[in-house]
Amino acid sequence: MKINPIQQRINDHKATGKGGVVSVCSANPDVIIAAAKLATQYNDLLLVESTSNQVDQFGGYTGMKPVEFVAYVKNLLKENGLSDQNLVLGGDHLGPNAWQDQDSVTAMNHSEELIRHYVSAGYQKIHLDCSMSCSDDPVPLTDEIVAERAARLCKIAEDTAKATNQPHDIVYIIGTEVPVPGGAQEDLDVVTPTTPEAARTTYQVHQAIFEKHGLGDVWSRIVGLVVQPAVEFDHHSVVDYIPENAEKLSALANEFPNATFEAHSTDYQKPLAFQHLVRDHFAILKVGPALTFALREAYFALDHIAQDMQLNVPSFKATLEEIMVEKPKYWKKYYLGNEQEQRIARAYSLSDRCRYYLPEPKLQQVISEMKTAFAGRTIPLGLLKQYMPAEFDAVREGKIKGDFDNLVHFHIQLALLPYYEAAKI
């Protein structure tokens, strides 16, 4: 098998202390296309990850099984004239996450099948996350139980890779972060870094149990340990990375011959923070809600422009609000407060639960009508500057054309740019 491109990048980081990996955690087509274009500009990897909730053997909430998600991403690239040569697919939080309400035997059987589907579909980066308790488990689980279950899933992954003749070795991520993925669900108070002792224990317990189960040869492909470097965001606030607070945790990475740290919930950090995170060995940077937040920003801006140009199209913002009120499933238990506070959160929360509504047919119809209305029209520069000042500069400098898709993709790339800058070697 060929060396996994993620492993090569982590090897380079271990050798030089420079370079990282940008992980795009989104199934949105515009986000994936924008990321692919930016990765091409940087001649970098395009790592696209799906979570166990988004994509599983039953379809997940996207309605796609792993093999279908792989085909979907590759087709998006092909349709937009983009190569999949540097594409890597990753699976995030793979384990019993979606079946915590079931007993551990049933949940782990589902987890095994989940791993088989992901690996046979061609995913090259697998996050083994068995940290969550099932209905008959103690809370919390011990490190030993978590590692035993992770080793069980790793064995399934290795056997499946051999049986399906996968071209690259799989790389693995272990560990988990607190709170749950996708940003904090409640207002933040204090976020503290994972202690070096806890991270070391997770690493050592997993290593010992993997070796016990005959997986010692796999250990060099454990390239990341998920930890909390004390970065987080909730609906309306961001906890910024403070390097001094993570010094002891950062130093621990030097004890790992083949692994570095993976940082989740890095969305909305200041641009310089990403460079500091990579420097401090949090070399795998995951981002998700900030990208669909940027997409929503672009749609709102173009909505305003369309109204000012009197293009006679429905309002994207009004339609989104209408659908979210009508179908509160994805936000009701997260956005608390009075009616006004909930209304603000529905549109502008940094957690961006708007993203769950973007596939709604009615909203897709509005987006389609906006694209059609803008086609062949030139947005007056002053109007563009009013609502999309960064895009105004890009158009003036000849970096992009001023059409609908280019404006949307450029705006998403503004959120991604600091990641690729920090990750470059």
C-alpha angles and dihedrals in degrees: 000000000000121000111267111251090227090055090050090053092048090047088054091050092050090051099044108016088235135102131043144193126258113213115200108203104192141100093201111122096219091049092050093047092047091049092048092053092050093046088052091052090053093040085232137138119279104218111185117182133194124196128229088252095052100046129019142138089281095048102264119222091308090059090236131121117213095264089050092049091052091050090046093054094045092048091051090055093046094048090053096046094252126138123239091204093109095036118126122180120211134190117216128206093358109181137069094327095118093045103047090125090063130074117275095251093055093041094051092047088055089046092055091053090046090056092048091054094047096048096042088051090059104260109159102188119056126185107206103206116170095148097115123093120238124216095277097038131102116252115264108021119231119249088247095057091046092050094046090055092045090052090050091054093043090056089052090050094050093047091048093049091054094044092051096041097237111196096222133047112250119245120211138213121203133189131041140239133237126259108036121274121281099047133298115309095213135040112291123247111165127347116194127193121254107268116248088235093057093046092047091050092051091051096045096044091050091048093051094047094045089054091047089057094049094259097119092117089057094057094085086061094057092103102166143038116199111229138158111251087183098266119133145139136204133183098303109003141059129210105218124220112258109192094202091060092055099042096110093045091047092052090056091070088072088068091062113081096198107014140076132179128283115213121204128193093031090144117133096013117148112268094249091052092069091057090049092048092053091045089052091053098259081125101157108069118192122200132175124134092045089063097052088042087058090047090053090048090055093049092049091049093049089046089058091046092050091052092049090048089049092230091162097233128137117266113260092203094050092045092050091051091048092052094045092052091046093048108031096167096111100044112022098089093041103046108063130173134068126325095273093048091050092048091053091046094050090059105028112022111132087225084068101208085171086087092075090061100049093091091056107125093228091053092045088053090055091050090049091051091049091052091049092048093051094045111114093005127112116222108227108252094233091053091048090050091050095058105017108029095164090051089047089059092046092051092046091050092049094243094125140009117249097241125123099260096044092050092050095046093046091053091053089048090057087066093045099043097083089053095055091043090054094044098050117107 
